[in-house]
C-alpha cells in the first residue's frame, strides 16, 4: 500500500544526492516534495505540514559528517520523524483479568470478524485458552463466518443464535468462560456507523457490561482519511485502547496509517494483511513501518515470521538428511509449505531491504508454488524419494495428473537436481548445514568463529 509513497519520497530525497552539504535552498526543495508525497498519500493536511516543518527544522540544524552524505542524513531524519509520527515505540497488547476480555469494534466491512479469528489464533499460540464470542446479531453470515474461523484455528466460538441482545450474549459468554477455564474472551461486535446513535449506544452498553481490559478499533486502511475521522468519533464514545489496521496489502495510498496516531492520540497495536489466518497479523512497530515506507525493508519482522513457521524437529530431520545427501521431493514440498505459512509473498518481499524497489514493476504471482506442489503431489512415494528413476512415461503421467506440461515437469526435476548438487557442495564444506547443530565442529560457522 505504500509503494507510491515510497517512490515519491525516494525521488524527493534524490534532490540531495550529490550535494556536498545541506543548505536552506536544497532542504526547502526536498521538504516541499515530501509534503506533496504525503498529501498524495492521503495524509491529513495538518499532520503533513507539522511533520515536514519538523523535518526541515531538524535538517537545517544538522552538520553533515564526512562519512555521511546529505542524502543519507536526510533519509535518517525522515525515518525518525515518520517513526515519531506513528507513535515512536511499540504499545504492547496486554489484556488482563480472569478471564481477560477484549472488545472488537469498528465500521461495517472493516474486517473485524477476520481480525477476531486471527487474534484468537495468535493468542492461542501464546498459550491462552481463548473463547471467541459471536456478538454480531445483525449480519446473517457473521456467526457462520466466526464459527468457520474457529474451526480453522481450533479456537472455541460461543454463539446464541436465537438471542438478539448483544449485551446478554457477551455477559453469558464471560460466565461460560469462567466455568470452562478460558483465560481470554474476544468479543466480536456488529459493524456500525458513527452517525447511527442507537448502534453507538448499544456498543457503549456492551463495553459497560463486560468491562474489557482492551478495546480495539478496527480500521480498513483502504478508506483513507475517512477512517481517521471515524476513529476520532468512535474514540470520543468508546475511549478505545488501540487501533488495528486491516487490509494493509491493499491498493491504497496509506494515509490513514500515517495520520491516525497523531489525530486520534491512540496507538496502533496490530497490522493485518490478507485473508490468510497464519502469519498475517503483526504487532505494530513504528520504526519498522517507517523503514518499509522508505524502502529500507524490515528484516526483523521477516525473521520473526520465519521463527513462527519454523519447526525445530523438522529442521533437525532435514539437517540429518542433508548431511547424508538424501534431500528429496518430500523435503522440497515441506519447505514450500513452511514458506507459505510465513504469509503473502508480496508482503515478504517488501521486508527484504531494497527488494521492493528492485521488483516494483514486476508482477509477483501468489500462485507461483501451485504447479510445483501439484507436480510433486502427482508423484508416487518412490518417485519422490528417488528422482533418478523418472522415465518419460512417468513424467507424462505426472504432467497429466498435475495439469501441467511435460516441459514443466522436466524443468522442476532439473532445478531440483541443481539444488541437490549445491547442497552437496555446501555439505562437503561445512560437514552439515552451515551454522546448524550436527555439522563438524559446529559447521562452517563454527570454523569461522575459531571453534
C-alpha positions in Angstrom: 0.0 0.0 0.0 3.0 2.3 0.5 4.6 1.7 -2.9 3.6 5.1 -4.4 4.6 7.0 -1.3 7.9 5.1 -1.1 8.7 6.0 -4.8 7.8 9.7 -4.3 9.9 10.0 -1.1 12.8 8.4 -2.9 12.5 10.9 -5.7 12.3 13.8 -3.1 15.5 12.7 -1.3 17.3 12.4 -4.6 17.4 16.2 -4.7 20.1 16.0 -2.1 22.2 13.2 -3.6 25.4 14.6 -5.0 25.1 17.7 -2.9 28.1 18.5 -0.8 26.2 20.0 2.1 22.7 20.6 3.5 21.6 24.2 2.7 18.3 26.1 3.2 17.7 26.0 -0.5 18.1 22.3 -1.2 16.3 21.4 2.1 13.3 23.6 1.2 13.0 21.9 -2.2 13.2 18.4 -0.7 10.8 19.2 2.1 8.3 20.6 -0.5 8.4 17.3 -2.4 8.0 15.3 0.8 4.9 17.3 1.8 3.5 16.8 -1.7 4.2 13.0 -1.4 2.4 12.8 2.0 -0.6 14.7 0.7 -0.8 12.5 -2.3 -0.8 9.5 0.1 -3.9 11.0 1.7 -2.1 12.0 4.9 -4.1 14.6 6.9 -3.1 18.1 5.7 -2.3 19.4 9.2 -0.2 16.3 10.0 1.7 16.6 6.7 2.5 20.2 7.4 3.6 19.5 11.0 6.0 16.6 10.1 7.6 18.4 7.2 8.2 21.5 9.3 9.8 19.2 11.9 12.0 17.6 9.2 13.1 21.0 7.8 14.0 22.3 11.3 15.9 19.1 12.2 17.8 19.0 8.8 18.9 22.6 9.0 20.3 22.1 12.5 22.4 19.1 11.4 26.1 19.1 10.4 26.9 16.6 7.7 29.7 14.2 8.8 32.4 13.3 6.4 31.3 9.6 6.3 27.6 10.5 5.7 26.2 12.2 2.6 23.4 14.8 2.9 21.0 12.3 1.3 21.8 9.6 3.8 21.4 12.0 6.7 18.1 13.3 5.3 16.8 9.7 5.0 17.6 9.1 8.7 15.8 12.3 9.7 12.7 11.4 7.6 12.8 7.9 9.1 13.0 9.2 12.6 10.1 11.7 12.0 7.9 9.1 10.4 8.6 6.8 13.4 7.7 9.6 15.8 4.5 10.4 13.8 3.3 6.7 14.1 4.0 6.5 17.8 7.8 6.1 18.4 7.5 2.9 20.4 5.5 -0.3 20.5 2.5 -0.2 22.8 2.0 -3.9 23.8 -1.3 -5.7 23.7 -1.7 -6.9 27.2 -5.2 -7.9 28.2 -5.6 -8.6 32.0 -8.3 -10.2 34.1 -9.8 -13.6 34.9 -10.8 -14.1 32.2 -9.3 -11.1 30.3 -11.9 -9.6 28.0 -11.1 -7.9 24.6 -13.8 -5.9 22.8 -13.6 -5.5 19.0 -15.3 -2.5 17.4 -15.3 -0.8 14.0 -17.2 0.1 10.9 -19.2 -2.3 8.7 -16.8 -4.1 6.3 -13.6 -3.1 8.1 -12.5 -6.8 8.7 -13.5 -7.1 12.4 -14.5 -10.8 12.2 -11.5 -11.9 10.2 -9.3 -10.0 12.7 -11.1 -11.6 15.6 -10.2 -15.1 14.2 -6.5 -14.0 13.6 -6.2 -12.6 17.1 -7.7 -15.8 18.6 -5.1 -17.9 16.8 -2.3 -15.6 17.8 -3.3 -15.7 21.5 -3.8 -19.5 21.3 -0.2 -19.9 20.1 0.8 -17.6 23.0 -0.6 -20.2 25.4 -4.0 -18.6 26.1 -7.3 -20.6 26.5 -9.3 -18.5 24.1 -13.1 -18.1 23.6 -14.4 -16.1 20.6 -17.8 -14.6 21.0 -20.2 -14.0 18.1 -21.8 -10.7 19.2 -22.9 -9.5 15.7 -26.7 -10.2 15.8 -27.4 -8.2 12.6 -25.3 -9.6 9.8 -26.8 -13.0 8.9 -23.4 -14.6 7.9 -21.4 -13.1 10.8 -22.0 -16.1 13.2 -21.2 -18.6 10.4 -18.1 -16.8 9.5 -16.7 -16.7 13.0 -17.6 -20.4 13.5 -15.7 -21.2 10.3 -12.7 -19.3 11.6 -13.0 -21.1 14.9 -12.9 -24.5 13.1 -9.8 -23.4 11.1 -7.9 -22.2 14.1 -9.1 -24.7 16.7 -10.5 -21.9 18.9 -13.9 -22.4 20.5 -16.7 -20.0 19.5 -19.6 -19.0 21.8 -22.9 -18.4 20.0 -26.6 -17.7 20.9 -28.4 -17.8 17.6 -31.8 -17.0 19.0 -30.7 -14.2 21.3 -30.7 -10.8 19.6 -29.3 -8.9 22.6 -25.6 -8.4 22.2 -25.1 -7.3 25.9 -26.7 -10.5 27.2 -24.7 -12.6 24.8 -21.4 -11.0 25.9 -22.3 -11.4 29.6 -23.3 -15.0 29.2 -20.1 -15.8 27.2 -18.0 -14.5 30.1 -19.9 -16.7 32.6 -19.3 -19.6 30.2 -15.6 -18.8 30.0 -15.3 -18.7 33.8 -16.9 -22.1 34.1 -14.8 -23.7 31.4 -11.4 -22.4 32.3 -11.0 -19.8 29.5 -8.3 -17.2 30.1 -9.2 -14.8 27.2 -12.6 -13.8 25.8 -12.6 -11.9 22.5 -16.0 -10.3 21.7 -16.7 -9.6 18.0 -19.4 -6.9 17.6 -21.5 -5.7 14.7 -20.2 -3.1 12.4 -21.8 0.3 12.9 -21.7 3.8 11.5 -20.6 6.6 13.8 -23.8 8.5 12.8 -26.1 5.7 14.0 -26.9 6.8 17.5 -28.8 3.7 18.5 -25.9 1.4 17.4 -23.3 3.5 19.2 -25.3 3.4 22.4 -25.5 -0.4 22.0 -21.8 -0.9 21.9 -21.3 1.5 24.8 -23.7 -0.7 26.7 -21.7 -3.8 25.8 -18.5 -2.2 27.0 -20.1 -1.1 30.2 -21.4 -4.6 30.8 -18.2 -6.6 30.1 -15.6 -4.1 31.3 -12.9 -5.1 28.8 -9.3 -4.6 29.6 -8.6 -3.9 25.9 -11.0 -2.3 23.4 -9.7 -2.3 19.9 -11.0 -0.2 17.0 -10.6 -2.0 13.6 -9.9 0.3 10.6 -9.9 -0.6 6.9 -6.6 1.0 5.7 -8.2 1.5 2.3 -10.7 4.1 3.5 -8.1 6.8 3.8 -8.9 10.0 5.8 -12.5 8.9 6.4 -11.0 6.2 8.6 -9.2 8.8 10.7 -12.3 10.9 11.1 -14.4 7.9 12.1 -11.8 6.7 14.5 -11.9 10.1 16.2 -15.7 9.9 16.6 -15.6 6.3 17.9 -12.9 7.2 20.4 -15.0 10.0 21.8 -17.7 7.5 22.5 -15.7 4.3 23.5 -12.3 5.6 24.6 -10.7 2.6 22.9 -7.2 1.4 23.8 -5.7 0.9 20.4 -6.2 0.7 16.7 -6.0 -2.2 14.3 -5.1 -1.5 10.6 -6.5 -4.2 8.3 -6.1 -4.8 4.5 -2.6 -3.2 4.7 -1.7 -5.1 1.5 -4.5 -3.4 -0.5 -4.0 -1.0 -3.4 -4.4 2.2 -1.4 -2.5 5.3 -0.5 -1.8 4.6 3.2 -2.5 8.0 4.7 -4.7 6.5 7.4 -1.7 4.5 8.9 0.4 7.7 9.0 -2.2 10.1 10.3 -4.3 8.1 12.7 -1.8 8.0 15.6 -1.3 11.8 15.6 -5.0 12.7 15.1 -6.7 10.2 17.5 -3.8 10.0 20.0 -4.3 6.3 20.4 -1.6 3.7 19.5 -1.8 1.4 16.5 -1.4 -2.1 18.1 -1.8 -4.5 15.2 -1.5 -4.5 11.4 -3.2 -7.2 9.3 -2.6 -8.3 5.7 -4.6 -10.6 3.5 -7.2 -13.2 4.3 -4.9 -16.0 5.5 -5.0 -16.6 9.2 -1.4 -17.6 9.8 1.4 -15.0 10.0 -0.7 -12.2 8.6 -1.2 -10.4 11.9 1.7 -8.5 13.4 2.3 -6.2 16.3 2.8 -2.6 15.0 6.3 -1.3 15.2 6.5 2.4 14.2 10.3 2.2 13.4 9.9 -0.9 11.2 7.0 0.6 9.3 9.0 3.8 8.7 11.8 1.8 7.3 9.5 -0.1 5.0 8.0 3.1 3.7 11.4 4.4 2.9 12.3 1.1 1.0 14.7 0.0 3.7 12.9 -3.3 4.3 12.0 -4.9 7.6 14.4 -7.8 8.3 13.4 -8.2 12.0 9.7 -8.9 11.1 10.8 -11.3 8.4 12.9 -13.2 10.9 10.0 -13.3 13.4 7.7 -14.7 10.8 10.3 -17.3 9.9 10.6 -18.3 13.5 6.8 -18.7 13.8 6.7 -21.0 10.8 9.9 -22.8 11.9 9.6 -26.4 13.3 12.7 -27.4 15.3 12.1 -31.1 14.9 11.6 -30.8 11.2 14.8 -28.7 10.9 16.8 -31.4 12.7 15.3 -34.1 10.5 16.1 -32.1 7.4 19.7 -31.4 8.6 20.2 -35.1 9.1 19.0 -35.9 5.6 21.2 -33.1 4.1 24.3 -34.5 5.7 23.5 -37.9 4.1 22.7 -36.3 0.8 19.2 -37.6 1.0 17.2 -34.4 0.3 14.1 -35.4 -1.8 10.9 -34.1 -3.2 9.1 -34.7 0.1 11.5 -32.3 1.7 11.1 -29.7 -1.0 7.3 -29.9 -0.6 7.7 -29.4 3.2 9.9 -26.4 2.7 7.4 -24.8 0.3 4.7 -25.2 2.8 6.8 -23.6 5.5 7.4 -20.6 3.3 3.7 -20.2 2.6 3.0 -20.2 6.3 5.1 -17.1 6.6 2.4 -15.1 4.8 1.8 -13.5 1.4 4.8 -13.5 -1.0 4.4 -9.8 -1.8 4.5 -8.9 1.8 7.6 -11.0 2.5 9.4 -9.4 -0.5 8.7 -5.9 0.9 10.5 -6.9 4.1 13.8 -7.6 2.3 15.9 -4.4 2.1 16.0 -3.0 -1.5 13.9 -5.8 -2.9 10.7 -3.8 -3.0 12.3 -1.1 -5.2 14.0 -3.7 -7.4 10.8 -5.6 -8.1 8.4 -2.6 -8.1 7.4 -3.1 -11.7 7.4 -6.9 -11.5 4.2 -8.9 -11.2 4.5 -11.2 -8.2 2.4 -14.3 -8.7 0.9 -15.5 -5.4 0.2 -18.9 -7.0 3.8 -19.5 -8.2 4.1 -22.6 -6.0 0.9 -24.3 -7.1 2.3 -26.0 -10.2 5.3 -27.3 -8.2 3.0 -28.6 -5.4 0.7 -30.2 -8.0 3.7 -32.0 -9.8 5.1 -33.3 -6.5 1.7 -34.4 -5.3 1.2 -36.4 -8.6 4.4 -38.4 -8.0 4.4 -41.9 -6.3 6.2 -42.2 -2.9 9.1 -43.9 -4.7 9.4 -41.2 -7.3 9.5 -38.5 -4.6 12.4 -40.2 -2.8 14.2 -41.5 -6.0 14.0 -38.8 -8.7 16.6 -40.7 -10.7 14.0 -43.4 -11.7 12.0 -40.8 -13.7 11.3 -42.1 -17.2 9.5 -40.4 -20.0 6.3 -42.4 -19.3 6.4 -41.5 -15.6 6.9 -37.8 -16.5 4.0 -37.9 -18.9 1.8 -39.5 -16.2 2.8 -36.8 -13.6 2.2 -34.0 -16.1 -1.3 -35.3 -16.9 -2.1 -35.9 -13.2 -0.9 -32.4 -12.2 -2.5 -30.5 -15.0 1.0 -29.3 -16.2 3.1 -29.8 -19.2 6.0 -32.3 -19.7 8.3 -29.3 -20.0 7.3 -28.0 -16.5 7.9 -31.5 -15.1 11.4 -31.6 -16.7 12.2 -28.1 -15.6 11.3 -28.9 -11.9 13.4 -32.1 -12.0 16.3 -30.3 -13.5 16.1 -27.4 -10.9 15.8 -29.9 -8.1 18.9 -31.8 -9.2 20.8 -28.5 -9.4 19.6 -27.7 -5.8 20.8 -31.1 -4.6 24.3 -30.6 -6.2 24.6 -27.2 -4.5 23.5 -28.7 -1.1 26.1 -31.4 -1.6 28.9 -28.9 -2.1 27.8 -26.9 1.0 27.7 -30.2 2.9 31.3 -31.1 2.0 32.5 -27.6 3.0 30.7 -27.4 6.4 30.1 -31.0 7.4 26.4 -30.3 7.6 24.1 -27.3 7.2 26.1 -24.2 7.9 25.6 -22.9 11.4 23.3 -25.7 12.5 24.0 -28.4 15.1 25.3 -31.6 13.6 28.0 -30.1 11.3 31.6 -30.9 12.0 33.0 -28.7 14.8 29.8 -26.6 14.6 29.9 -26.5 10.8 31.3 -23.6 8.7 30.0 -21.1 11.2 32.0 -22.9 14.0 35.2 -22.8 12.0 34.9 -19.2 11.2 34.4 -18.5 14.9 37.6 -20.4 15.6 36.0 -23.4 17.2 
